[in-house]
Amino acid sequence: MQGQEAVRDRQAAQQQAAQPPSHSADVSAAPKTFTGVITKSGDKIVLTDPLTKTSYQLDDQRRAQEMLNKNVKVTGVLDPSTGTIRVSAIEPQ
């Protein structure tokens, strides 16, 4: 039986290695700085980059609310699969 378990473990490891990295690997990336204006989009508060017209959802809605309609610098990690920044800091610019 131990031989069969070893084969299954090896097969599982090979399958896992063959799969593309999950998005959780992207989320653990180093924090980056994003600049723009905090605005409302529907019921969400987002960071909008006026140059690229790109909007990013912010995971810390309470802290973002305090900076509504202000130019800010947001430090955090972007989850590209959701377009959400995991905020570590928001500062006025």
C-alpha positions in Angstrom: 0.0 0.0 0.0 2.8 2.4 0.8 4.0 2.1 -2.8 0.5 3.1 -4.2 0.4 6.1 -1.8 3.9 7.2 -3.0 2.8 6.9 -6.6 -0.4 9.0 -5.9 1.6 11.6 -4.1 4.1 11.9 -6.9 1.2 12.1 -9.5 -0.4 14.9 -7.4 2.8 16.8 -7.2 3.4 16.5 -10.9 -0.2 17.7 -11.7 0.2 20.6 -9.3 3.6 21.6 -10.9 2.0 21.5 -14.3 -0.8 23.9 -13.4 -0.2 27.6 -13.9 0.4 29.6 -10.6 -2.8 30.6 -8.8 -3.8 34.2 -8.3 -2.9 33.9 -4.7 0.7 34.0 -5.9 0.0 37.4 -7.5 -1.6 38.7 -4.3 1.5 38.0 -2.3 3.5 40.3 -4.6 5.3 43.4 -3.3 3.2 46.5 -2.6 3.1 49.1 -5.3 2.1 52.8 -5.4 -1.0 53.9 -7.3 -2.1 57.5 -7.7 -5.4 59.0 -8.6 -8.7 60.3 -7.2 -10.9 58.4 -4.8 -14.4 58.4 -6.3 -17.7 56.5 -6.0 -18.7 53.9 -8.6 -22.1 52.7 -7.8 -22.0 51.6 -4.2 -18.2 51.0 -4.2 -15.4 53.5 -3.5 -12.7 53.2 -6.1 -9.4 54.7 -7.0 -9.5 56.3 -10.5 -6.4 57.1 -12.4 -7.4 60.1 -14.5 -4.5 59.6 -17.0 -5.3 56.0 -17.9 -9.1 56.2 -17.0 -8.5 53.0 -15.0 -10.5 52.3 -11.8 -9.4 50.0 -9.1 -11.6 48.7 -6.3 -10.2 49.2 -2.8 -10.5 46.5 -0.1 -10.5 49.1 2.7 -13.7 51.0 1.9 -13.8 52.7 5.3 -10.3 54.3 5.0 -11.1 55.2 1.3 -14.3 56.9 2.4 -12.3 59.4 4.4 -10.4 60.5 1.2 -13.5 60.7 -1.1 -12.9 63.1 -4.0 -9.3 63.8 -3.1 -6.1 63.1 -5.0 -4.3 60.3 -3.2 -1.4 57.9 -3.3 -2.5 54.4 -2.4 0.1 51.8 -1.5 -1.0 48.2 -1.8 -1.0 45.0 -3.7 -3.1 44.7 -6.9 -5.0 41.5 -7.4 -5.2 41.4 -11.2 -7.9 38.8 -11.2 -10.4 41.1 -9.5 -8.9 44.6 -10.1 -8.8 45.1 -6.3 -6.0 46.8 -4.4 -5.3 45.3 -1.0 -4.6 48.7 0.7 -1.8 49.1 3.1 -1.8 52.9 3.1 -3.7 55.9 1.6 -2.1 59.3 1.7 -3.3 62.7 0.4 -1.2 63.9 -2.5 
